[in-house]
Amino acid sequence: MRWEDTKQSIKNFLFEFRHQKIGIFGVIVLAILLITAVFAPLIATPEAKENWRNMAYWDENPVNAPPAWMNYFTSKDMCPHVIMDNYEEKITDLGGGIKQDQLIFVYNYKYDIPPTDLTFKGELVYYNSSKPPTVNMSILRPDGKTIKLYSAASKTGKPEDDHYVAEINVLVTASDTAKKETYNFGRDFETEENLEKVLSPDFVKPMSVIFSKTEPGILLESADPLKGEYKLLIDVFYFDERDHTRSAKSIFAGKVYGLLGTEKNRRDLFQGIVWGLRWALALGLLVAVLSVSIGISFGITSAYLGGWKDELMQRFNEGVASLPFLPILILVAAAFKPSIWNIIILMSVLYWTGTAKVARSMGLQIKEETYVEAARCLGARDRRIIIKHMIPQVMPYAFANMALSVPSALLTEAGLSFLGLGDTTVITWGQILYDAQFAGATLKGLWWWVIPPGLAIAIVGLTFVMIGTALDTVLNPKMKRM
């Protein structure tokens, strides 16, 4: 085919395709998906991809927090997640070799529902192994009242050169001091009737007391919120003039988090959806291209050879088509270490049978064309006739079939992952759905853990269906409408 003819064919195709509104819309969505996948390191956090299975990486996030935009649809504002590493530091010499290092974190609370927890993390450097620093933690409320939250000497730190480093990790809801102090603080403002319902500090939620007004109901989570500026005071007492605070931060665990919230293991679901898009497109496109290529080549070759060779190839085709596809994938995934590449290869070598049947029927017609007879008379080899003259004639069908094959590949991988047989070394939407199902997310009402990955699979699949339908309409004359 001459270059001029090729250019004219492309122009005719584009002219026809631009009248397919559903196809144009699919191309626009696909372009957005491709841009998102390419620029995933800028949209998401690169470290999140490497640490998706490393639960320690996510321990500063809240548990099962819905998306932050949920505040637009609720009558009460839920506080977002806040990590603060900026603080004011005041060092006071108390004499006798003792000094006080006070760290002040300022938190502006303007919400109706308080944080789920409060955590302080710090690295304290000290030089005398027998005198580790002591840490006191309290919070100054907007009404001027102070509640003590924690007090203890730090545990023996890790040796490092000529000093030691004590790693402090204080969780308010796990602190017996915080429970006792908030209970004693709140009981002064409670009614006798309410106090009978709160038998001990173990029944008190410290975060609710800290962020509530001093009125009846403060221990029962029914008091109004106290909004304003809170100061988290961390008093570290050192016993050597060289001792100091290396790093410190406070974490106010929010009720809502990010664009898509978090799950049971505190992982940011937005990160998983963005990084999962890469494998969704790669898997879908690779399986579609490989399986359709195998099917087209097999079907055209079978049609051209004819006779007993055609019969033998068709019996082989029917034998492969009769294999139980999903059980085979399950058996292979269970027998070998689950790998995304194994899944791609297996789907590619088992998905081609339907394409081969259609390609064969088209090839039976093409091989009777005069240009094929002419090529044969001129001494062209069978391989050249198949590759140069027959396969190009079925490429319009191949492109349309590739686009329509992507959704089934995505659903198959999602099904395997949902059954726990997917590749756990990569991030896929099926793996996210499996984790949600295993944790009972649907029963617990954690819709943000289930709907986003399911909707993402549907959007990618629908995008390729729209493009495939439009291609089939344009490239297949029988599908064109007057």
Secondary structure, 3 states (H helix, E strand, C coil): CCHHHHHHHHHHHHHHHCCCHHHHHHHHHHHHHHHHHHCHHHHCCHHHHHCCCCHHHHCCCCCCCCCHHHHHHCCCCECECEEECCCEEEEEEEECCEEEEEEEEEEEECCCECCCEEEEEEEEEECCCCCCCEEEEEEECCCCCEEEEEEEECCCCEEECCEEEEEEEEEHHHCHHHHHHHHHHHHCCCCHHHHHHCCCHHHCCHHHHHCECCCCCCCCCCCCECCEEEEEEEEEEECCCCCEEEEEEEEEECCECCCCCECCCCCEHHHHHHHHHHHHHHHHHHHHHHHHHHHHHHHHHHHHHCHHHHHHHHHHHHHHHCCCHHHHHHHHHHHCCCCHHHHHHHHHHHCCHHHHHHHHHHHHHHCCCHHHHHHHHCCCCHHHHHHHHHHHHHHHHHHHHHHHHHHHHHHHHHHHHHCCCCCCCCCCHHHHHHHHHHCCCCCCCCHHHHHHHHHHHHHHHHHHHHHHHHHHHHHCHHHCCC
